[in-house]
Amino acid sequence: MHSQPERPHQADWMDGDASRAEADDQPPRMVAPAELTETAEAVLRGMGAPAGIALAVAGSLVDSNLVGHDSHGVRRLPVYARAVELGRIDPAALPEVEGRDGAVVTVRGNRSFGQVAAATAVRALKEAAADHGIGIAAVRECNHIGRLGEYVESLAESGFIGIALCNVDPTVAPFGGRERRLGTNPLAWALPCGSADDPAGDGPVVMDWATSAIAEGKLAMARARGEQAPEGVLMDASGRVSTDPADFYQGGALLPFAGHKGYGLSVMIEAVGGLLSGGGVSCLPGYDGGNGTVLIGVDPARFMPADAFRAQVEDFCEELRRTPPAEGGDEVLVPGDAERRARAERAETGVPVPASVWSALTGLLPDRPDDQSPGGPAADPAARPTR
Ligand SMILES: NC(=O)c1ccc[n+]([C@@H]2O[C@H](COP(=O)([O-])OP(=O)(O)OC[C@H]3O[C@@H](n4cnc5c(N)ncnc54)[C@H](O)[C@@H]3O)[C@@H](O)[C@H]2O)c1
């Protein structure tokens, strides 16, 4: 038997007040992206983040809301505030590129916000991939990086095939088991697509999901709304399949997606993300908490003309979308389409923020937002967002 590591794990603070607070009957408040970003920024400034860092983290969270992944949007802020109180996140810390050995980049997060650490890694990775045709970056001391799609999208927008993976605190049972041994271990992968000179084009193909049958954040939202979980995503503490989200929070476990296949993928992500980042395997002693993050960039131009690659990916996507729908279905989408649509729609309508999440956010606003720690974007240039 292994003893549990001492560091407060993300799971201890990930399921914060915001998820419980969502259980209300009021309609969501539609908040314009700019207002949501300003509010998130002010909340982050109130936690002690300098302006550049606050802008980067707020931008990343609101972008998750914009693409429809509210589980990784601004509802995380009360949870981050708790992590700051626990000393898990240093709101003013900046990550640093620790090493560059050919195509291999190592970044030290220094307990900064994970979004800032991952964005730093993406920038260094683009340089490595441009120089060598391929680059790989590992991020140590890395807090929660949010939606992985953001980072691979940024790589693909710069012409690289982007891959991102990370491990996270154990919440998922291995296939056939009934106790938590693996994180929800997400994987994201993006391809440059269409003409590089057409900003109105579809943009990259982006696959991005947890290897658990449901992302923990989405289960927390279902629990908060008093909803049942879908079939086949969780089990209770005795190993019985359940649809009651409470069973997960009372010692149960999530299931990997696609049985042994999702399990196998999660094992690889756990080992590669946990070990290359130095964060450790989440069910073993010495695990450091947070997201053990690894990012990979590949330059397709080293294999074929870049334009031809992008054009063929576009043709491939169009062919997929033209597939006649199966019975009961409407259409075939390509990975990334759902987020693209949500982004276009929410840019117009605003982001639906549950009333109680909004009240939790505004409750975190400092009395005098400008009376915070010094610094602006120029003071911390490393904290630029990826988009
Ligand atoms: N940082 C962390 O610790 C952590 C952990 C887990 C998940 N996450 C993030 O949570 C987010 C949500 O994960 P999830 O597992 O709930 O994702 P999900 O199940 O909603 O799947 C999203 C992916 O599926 C694609 N998709 C959706 N509908 C589709 C369709 N009809 N046809 C084709 N493709 C389709 C989307 O384009 C996207 O690539 C992700 O952004 C992930 O990175 C982060």
The ligand as a Tripos MOL2 file, in Angstrom:
@<TRIPOS>MOLECULE
LIG
   44    48     1     0     0
SMALL
NO_CHARGES

@<TRIPOS>ATOM
      1 N1         -7.0140   20.2340  -17.4050 N.am      1 LIG1
      2 C1         -7.5720   19.1160  -17.0220 C.2       1 LIG1
      3 O1         -7.1860   18.5380  -16.0070 O.2       1 LIG1
      4 C2         -8.7020   18.5290  -17.8180 C.ar      1 LIG1
      5 C3         -9.1710   17.2600  -17.4850 C.ar      1 LIG1
      6 C4        -10.2130   16.7350  -18.2430 C.ar      1 LIG1
      7 C5        -10.7810   17.4440  -19.2930 C.ar      1 LIG1
      8 N2        -10.2810   18.6840  -19.5700 N.ar      1 LIG1
      9 C6        -10.8830   19.4780  -20.6490 C.3       1 LIG1
     10 O2        -12.2930   19.3760  -20.5520 O.3       1 LIG1
     11 C7        -12.8530   19.6810  -21.8090 C.3       1 LIG1
     12 C8        -14.0650   18.8390  -22.0030 C.3       1 LIG1
     13 O3        -13.7050   17.4570  -22.1460 O.3       1 LIG1
     14 P1        -14.8110   16.3770  -22.5140 P.3       1 LIG1
     15 O4        -14.2390   15.0310  -22.3420 O.co2     1 LIG1
     16 O5        -16.0610   16.7120  -21.7760 O.co2     1 LIG1
     17 O6        -15.0430   16.7160  -24.0510 O.3       1 LIG1
     18 P2        -16.3020   16.2830  -24.9410 P.3       1 LIG1
     19 O7        -16.7700   14.9280  -24.5870 O.co2     1 LIG1
     20 O8        -17.2860   17.4150  -24.9260 O.co2     1 LIG1
     21 O9        -15.6580   16.1760  -26.3930 O.3       1 LIG1
     22 C9        -15.2050   17.3350  -27.0450 C.3       1 LIG1
     23 C10       -14.5350   16.9300  -28.3350 C.3       1 LIG1
     24 O10       -15.4230   16.1380  -29.1370 O.3       1 LIG1
     25 C11       -15.6850   16.8050  -30.3720 C.3       1 LIG1
     26 N3        -17.0700   16.5590  -30.7460 N.ar      1 LIG1
     27 C12       -18.1870   16.8910  -30.0510 C.ar      1 LIG1
     28 N4        -19.2830   16.4980  -30.7120 N.ar      1 LIG1
     29 C13       -18.8500   15.9030  -31.8600 C.ar      1 LIG1
     30 C14       -19.5020   15.2780  -32.9680 C.ar      1 LIG1
     31 N5        -20.8430   15.1960  -33.0460 N.pl3     1 LIG1
     32 N6        -18.7460   14.7710  -33.9600 N.ar      1 LIG1
     33 C15       -17.3920   14.8580  -33.9070 C.ar      1 LIG1
     34 N7        -16.7080   15.4300  -32.8660 N.ar      1 LIG1
     35 C16       -17.4410   15.9340  -31.8860 C.ar      1 LIG1
     36 C17       -15.4190   18.2580  -30.1050 C.3       1 LIG1
     37 O11       -15.1580   18.9760  -31.2870 O.3       1 LIG1
     38 C18       -14.1960   18.1400  -29.1920 C.3       1 LIG1
     39 O12       -13.0390   17.8700  -29.9220 O.3       1 LIG1
     40 C19       -11.7410   19.5110  -22.8200 C.3       1 LIG1
     41 O13       -11.4250   20.7930  -23.3080 O.3       1 LIG1
     42 C20       -10.5640   18.9490  -22.0190 C.3       1 LIG1
     43 O14        -9.3070   19.4060  -22.4520 O.3       1 LIG1
     44 C21        -9.2590   19.2370  -18.8710 C.ar      1 LIG1
@<TRIPOS>BOND
     1     1     2 1
     2     2     3 2
     3     2     4 1
     4     4     5 ar
     5     4    44 ar
     6     5     6 ar
     7     6     7 ar
     8     7     8 ar
     9     8     9 1
    10     8    44 ar
    11     9    10 1
    12     9    42 1
    13    10    11 1
    14    11    12 1
    15    11    40 1
    16    12    13 1
    17    13    14 1
    18    14    15 2
    19    14    16 1
    20    14    17 1
    21    17    18 1
    22    18    19 2
    23    18    20 1
    24    18    21 1
    25    21    22 1
    26    22    23 1
    27    23    24 1
    28    23    38 1
    29    24    25 1
    30    25    26 1
    31    25    36 1
    32    26    27 ar
    33    26    35 ar
    34    27    28 ar
    35    28    29 ar
    36    29    30 ar
    37    29    35 ar
    38    30    31 1
    39    30    32 ar
    40    32    33 ar
    41    33    34 ar
    42    34    35 ar
    43    36    37 1
    44    36    38 1
    45    38    39 1
    46    40    41 1
    47    40    42 1
    48    42    43 1
@<TRIPOS>SUBSTRUCTURE
     1 LIG1         1 GROUP 0 **** ****
